[in-house]
Each structure stands twice: as C-alpha cells, then as structure tokens.
Amino acid sequence: MRFRHFLPCCLLAAALASCIGDEAPNKEAAIDACTGTDVQFTNAMASSRGFNIYVNRGADLAAQYLTFTIPEGATIATREAAEGDTPFTPNEDGSYSATLNFDNDGFNRLLTVTSEDGANQVTYLIQLIQMELPVEFHFERLQETSQAYHILLEEEAMTTDGLQRILQWCSGNPGFELTKVADGPLDYPTVQVENGYVGRCAKLETRATGDFGAMVQMYIAAGNLFIGSFDLSNALNDALASTRFGVQFYQKPVSLKGYYKYERGEEFTENGQVVEGRQDSFDIYAMLYEADDPSFMLDGANGKTDGSIVLLAAIDQAEALETDTWTEFDIPFVSMNGKTVDMQKLSEGKYKLGVVFSSSIEGNYFKGAVGSTLWIDEVELVCE
C-alpha cells in the first residue's frame, strides 16, 4: 500500500517519478487508518474485514466525525445513509472525513472503498466500542498487529453498563521505524520482555537512530510509553507535538505507583556530541488536566507545565536512581496552577489523564545516553 509519510527524500522521489512518466491508476481499495476527536485507537477485527474503533465513553454515537486514510486516488462512501450522516469530503492529504451516525443496535456501519481505477471495491464493517481507562497496568499483552514493533495492550472485563476498560499504550516506535535501524521487534526503543516484577514487563531503551537520525538531527530515540496518541505525520516537523498525552478520565487520582529498574547509558550526548560530566536519568509522571474541548491534548512540550494541569505526579529526580532490582515507586498527585478538581466536570468527562514513562528525561529534546534502560511493571493509578 502507498502511504503518505512525507520524508525529506520525497522531493528526490518525485523528481525521479516525473522522469519515468505518469503512473497507472491505483488498484488498491482499503482503509489504512481512522482518527477522530473521540477515537482512542483502532484495531482490525479478527473474524472479518473491518475495524473496531474505540471511543470515549462520553462520545456522541449519533454524530461521530471520523477521518479515514485510504490509498491514493481511492474514494470512500457509506453503503446505506443514516439520519445525520454527512457526505465524505476529501482533505488536502488525500484522506476523507464525514460525520456518521452509529446509534444503532450494533453500533456499526458498512463503508465501501473504491480504488482509483474503479476496478476494485471493498466493503468494511466499522464498529464503535465505548471505552474507559483501566487503572491497573500489567504489560502482559501485545496487540495483534502487522506492525514491525510491539504495541502493548491492557484490557479488563467489560463493565455491567457495557463499557470496555481497555488501553492501547502509545510509544515513539512508529517514528523510530523511519530510521530503518531495527532488525526485529526487540531492536525498537519500547518493547515487551520477560522477567518483569510479575510475568512480563515493558522495557524502554534509548537507542541511536543511525544515518537517518543524523540527517534530520535527531540522533537518539528514548524509549517511551504513554497514554494518548502518536502523530507520525508530525514526527519529523515537530517531534514534541507528535507525542500527545491524555484520554478522558472520570476519577480523581491520588497517586501513581508501580515498580521499576534502571540502568544509565555510558555517554550523555546532545546534538550528536558527547557532553562530559553529564549523566542521564529516567522520567515517570502523570497529569490530570482540563479539557472542555475534547480535541485538546497536551504534548511533549507542555506535559508538565501547561496552565490546564490540575494535578501532577512526577518522580523526584533525587530518587530516580540506578538499580538492578525491582524498586517500588509511589508518587502522589499534587495540585497545580492553584486549581482543584471540579467533581461535576469530572463526571462529564471534561478532564483528561496522561501517564508518561521515558528512559531519558530529556529524550524529547534528543538529549540522553544510548543504552539508558528503564524497566516498568505492575503500575496502578490509585483513585478516590
């Protein structure tokens, strides 16, 4: 499939293509991705051609504004219109968006993608599932995916009111894939490994990004794991903005606790140069912040400092020590910006919560030591 990840070398590719001549119309008819204001993540259905789309529990199922990434030149349409639907309209990047009504017995719709050459049509079953965030994270499961890297998944039993407690952890692995440095899943910065505190665990390692990283002046990639989303399309233009933190949360957090191990890399680097006398450190933090607008999210630039933050839990760097044995952490949430939690707004889903782990505390600025490794396991959000 042809994807639109615009890299610096695209100009060269375009020049070569112009010498070859016009391409034949694309024969592909598929859905490559789906995003939306309420969408937390998607995964392919195991038993049919389709996607499960997980949305916030407060989402308006009758009016879901969704954007679908499809092959170049293809078009997409609903099989049967429903009340409140709007037509699919193309975006500048070639994706298509529409408002769709999923307020039916199965919370599902049929969408048909037609290839650019008109010869192929594929119908997809799209199902919406309302979700809320779990509060215990064990790192025991991987999502079944065609991606080359690990995607960690947490899932608890469905609640009595039909909500799925589920979380797809995000990481910078999709950005690291652009470097083509990894020979296999375990060569990425964020992986699942054995020998956790209990069962398996998450391993976050700061890695070199090779020639590609040097070309774009992003010399290292810290291992990271976070609740939110990763915007791959922005990874090269604005790396800080590409890590977007938080999902809707309906409880008041009191502390973030769990277990870690940590090993520092030997040489701290900045801008690809060794900085003598500096040592790397890891980071663990979580924030509860105001989000009256469901599309508002914090990112790598303001995840600890934004004025919307109501509660923040961040590990004391004086206690962020090297250790080769599993060590407990228990970090209290403290009030920020003179704010307190409004329980009415909390019940209405107007707060978001993010949790962030990183093997290099300044890894978002590409500062750190290759080889710095943070292991994380058995994490819990303690709530009132």
N, C-alpha and C positions, 0 to 999 in steps of 0.2 A: 504494500500500500504506500501511496505517496503522502507523506506528512509535510506540514509547513513549519518546520523548525528552522528559522532563518538564522544561519550562521554567517560569519564573515566571509566564508568561501563561496557564498551563494552568488555573488557577482561574477566570479570566475565561471561557475557552472552555467549561469545564464548566458554568458558570452559564448561559451562552447556550444550551448544548445542552439544559439542563433546561427552558428556556422553550419550545423547539421540540417537545419530546416524545421518546419512545423511538425510537432508531434501529432500522431494519430489521436483521435478522441479517446478519452479514458474509458476502460471497460469495467471499472470497479464500481460496485454498489454495496456500500457498507456504512455502518455507524462506528466511528472510531472513538468518540468520546462524547460525554454530555456534561454540561455545567449549568448552574442556576443559583439564584440567591439562597434558596433553602437547601440546595444539594450539598450533602457532606461527602459522599463518594458513590461510585457505581461499581458493580461487578457483573460479569456475564452470567446468565442463567446456565446451570449445568445441564438441564434436560431439553432445552430448546434454543432457537435463535432469538436472543433477546437480552435485555438488561434489567437488573434490579437497580433502582435509583433510591438511595436512602436520603430522606429529607427530615428536617427538624420536626419535632412533634407538634409544634405550633403552626406548621405550614398550611396554607390555604390550598387544599387539594383541588378545588374547583378552578383555581387560577394560578397555574404553575408556569412561570416564564422560564423556558428552557432553551439552551443553545446546544446544537448538535454539530460536532465536527464530522464531516463526511469527505470522501475522496474528491479530488479536484474535478470540477465540472459537473459533479453529480447534483441531483436535486432530491428534496425530501418532502413528503406530504402525509397527512393522516388518511387512513383507509376510509373512515367514516367521521364526518364532522360531529362535534358535540356542542351543546349550548355554551357559549362563552369562549369558544376557540377563536383564535385569530390566525390568519394565513401565515405560513412560513415565509420569512423575508431573509434575503442574503445579507451577510455582513462583509466588511471590507476584507477580512481574512479568509473568506470563502465558506465560513460556517453559516448555519441557518438558525434563526430564532423564531419562536412562536409562544403564545400563551395557550396552554392546553388544560382541559377540564378532565381531571382524574377522579372526580367524585362519583364513582360508580361502585358496584358490588365488589369488583376485584381490584379497584384502584389501578387499572391498566388501560393501555391504548395500543392500537396497531399502527405502526408507521412504515411507510414504503419508501425505499431509496431507489432512485433510478439512475443508472450510470450515464455518464456524459454522452456516450454513443447511442443511448436509448435501447441497447440490446439486452441489458440485464436489469431486473427488478428483484429486490429482496425485501421481504416484509419482516419487521422486528416487533416482538412483543415487549412493550416497555411497562414495567410495573413499579409503582411508587410504594415505598415502605417507610412508615413513620418511625423515627428512632429517637432515643435519648442516650446520653453518655453514660457508660459504666463508671463506677467509682473504684474498681479494683482492676489492676493490670498485671497480667502474669507472663506475657510474652511467650506463650506456649504454641501459638498457632501462626501459620503463614497463610496468606490468601493465595488461592489457586489462581495463577495468572500466567500469561505468556511473556511477561516482562523478564529481563535477564537478571533482575535483582530481587532481593527479599522485600516483601511488604507484610508487616506484622499486623495481625488482626485480633481484636478482642471481641468476644461475643458471650452474652449471658442469656438465660432463658427469657422468653417473651413475657412481659408483664400481663396481669389479669385484664388490663384495659387495651391489650393488643399492641403495645409499644415494644419495639425491639431494642434492647440495650446492646449497642454494637459500636465499635470504633475501628476504623482503618487508620493506623498510625501513618503519619507522613514523615518523609525524610528528604535529604538532598540527593538521594541516589539517582533520580531521573536526570539531574544536572550532571552528575559525575559520569553518567553513561555517555555523554557527549565527548568525553576525553578519549574513549576507546582504550583506556589503560587496563581495565579489568579483563582477566581471562576467564572468570567464572563468578558466580553469585557471592562467594566468600571474599572476593577481592574488592568489593564495594565498601564505602565507609560505614554503612549501617547494615548489620546482619544479625540473624538469629544463630546462637551457638548453644552447645550442650554445657553442662556443669554450671548451671545457674545456682542461685541460693536454693531454689526449688525447681527441679526439672531444667527447662531451657531458660535462656535469658537473652537480652539484647546486648550486642557488642558494638560500640561506637568507636571508630578509629580514624584519626587524622591521617590522610593519605596525600601523596604527591599527585599532581594532575598531569605530569608529563609535558610533552611538547605543546599540546593544545592549551593547557593551562598557562604555560609561559607566553603563548601567543596572545591570549586575552588578559594577561596579567592577573590571573587567578591561580596562584602557584600551589595552593593546598586546598583540600576539601575536608573540613572537620566532619566527623561522624555526628549526625544529629538525629533526633527523634522528637516529633512534636505533634500536638493536636491542632489540626487546622487544614491547610491545603498548600500545595506547592505549585506555583505558576511557572511552568517550564518555559513558556514563551517569553518570560521576562528575565530568565536566569542570567543571560549574558549582558543585557542592557542595564538592569538594576537588581543586582543579586539580593540586596537587603529586602526589597519589596517582593521578591519571589517567594519568600517564606512568610506565609500568612497564618496568624495564630488565632485559634478560638473557635468554639461551637457554642450554640445556645445551651445554657445551663440553668437549672431550676432549684438548686440547693445552695446554701451558704457554706462555703468551705472554711474549715478551721485549720487544717494542716495538711501537708503533703509528706508522706512517709514511705520508706522503702529501704532497699539495700543496694550498695554499690561497691565496686572495686575500681582502682585507678592506677595507671602507670604512665608516667610522663615520657614524652619523646626526648631525645638527647639534645637536639639543636633547635632553638627557637628561631623562626625566620619571619621576616617582614619584607614584602615586595621581592621575595625570592632570595633575600640576603640574610645570612646568619647574624643575629643580634647577640653579642656576647653579654653574659651575665643575666640574661632573662630566662625565666622558667615558665613553662606552660601550666595551665590549670584547667579544670573542667567546670561546667556550669549546670546547675539544676534550678529551675524556677517555674513558677506558675502565677497566673494573674486572672482575676475576675474583673471585667470591665464593662462599662455601659455601652450598649449597642441598640439604641432606639431604632436606628436604621439597620435592618437585618443584613445589608450588604457591607456594613462597616466592619473592618478587621484590623487588628494591629499586625505589625510585621517585624522583621529583623532589626529595623532601625529604632523602633519605639516601644518594643515589647515590655520594657521595664519602666519607661519614663513618660508615657503619654498621659495627658490630663484626664482621660476617660477611666483610668485604672482606679478601682475602688479598694481592692485587696491584692496584696502581692506577697508571695512566699519565695524567697531567694536564699540559697545556701550561703552561709557566711564563708567567705574565701579563707578566713583564718582556720576553718575547719575542713576545707576541701583538700585533704591530704592524700598522698600516695599510700596505697595499701593493697597488699596482695591477698587479703582475706575479706570476706563479705562483711561490710560495715553498715550499720543501720544509720539512716538519716530521718529526722522528724522536724520539718521546717514549718513554723507557724505562719499563717497569713496575717499580715498587719495592714492597718488602714493606710490609704494613700490619698493625697490631694484633699485632705480634710473631708472625705466622703464617707458615708455609711451606706449599707445595703438597704434599699427600699424593698420591703418584702412584697409589696403589690407588684412592682416592676419585675421582681424575681419570678413571681408566679406567672407573669405574662410573657416570659421569655425575652426580656429586654436586657439581659446580661449575657455575656459570653465568657467562657473559661478556656484558657490555653495552658498547656504544660509543655515545657521545653527541656531537653537534655542535650548537651554538647560535649564532645571530647576536648575541645579547645574553646575557652571562654571568649576569645576574640576571633574565633573562626569565621564569624560572619563578615569580618573585615580581612579575611585571608591572612591572619596572623596566628602563628602557633607552631607546634613541633610535630613533624611527621613521626608517627609511631605512638603519639599520645592516645591512650585507650581507656575508655570508660565502659564498664560493665554495669548494667542496671537490671534489677529484678524485684518482683513482688511489691509493686508500688500501689499505694492506696491514697485516695482523696478522702480525708476524714471530714464529714459534714455535720452540721447541726440538724 
